[in-house]
Amino acid sequence: MSQIDPAVSEGCRRTVGVSALRRLRRLVDEENAQERSNAFWAFRLGLAFALAAGLLLLWLANRVH
C-alpha cells in the first residue's frame, strides 16, 4: 500500500465536509420554505373559517329576530 499525502487527505476531508454542509444547508432552506408556505396557508384557511363562522352567526342572529 502506498502512503497518502497528509495534505491531500486533509484537503479531501475538507472538501467532503464543505459539500456535506452545503447539502445540509439546502435541506434546511427547503424545510424552512415549506414551513413558511404551510404557515401562510394555515393563516389564510383560518381566516376563511373565521369569516364563515362570523357570517353564519350573523345569519343565525338575523333569523332569530
N, C-alpha and C positions, 0 to 999 in steps of 0.2 A: 504494500500500500504506500502511496505517496503522501507526503505531508502537505496539508493545505496551508497556504499562507495565512497567518492570523489577520492581516489587514483585509484580505479577500473575504475571509469568514465573517469578520466584523461588518464589512460593507454589505454582505449578503443578508445577515441578520437585520441590519438597519433597514435595508430595502424591503424585506418581508414585513418588518414591523410597521413601517410607514404605510405600506399597502394595506395591511390589516386595519390600521387606524382609519384610513380613508374609507374603506369599505364599511366599517362600523359607523363612521360619521354619516355616510349616505343612508344607512339603515335608520339611524336616529332621526335624521332630517325627514325621511319618508314617514316615519311614525308620528312625528310632530305635525306634519302637514295633514295626515289623516285625522289626528285628534282635533286640529283646528276646524277641519271640514265637518267632523261629527258635532262639534260644539255649535257651529254655525247652523247646521240643520236642526239640531235639538232646540235651539233658541227659536227658530222660525216655526217649528212644529208646535212648541209650547205656546207661542204667541197665537197661532191659529186656533189651538184648542181653547185658550183663554177667551179669545174673541167669540168663538162659537158658544162657549158656556155663557158669556155675557149676553149675547143675543138671545139665547134660549131663556135665560132668566127674565130679560125684558119682555119677551113674547108671553111667557107664563104670567108675569105680573100684569100685563095688559089684558089677558084673558080673564083674570080674576075680577077685575073691575067691570 
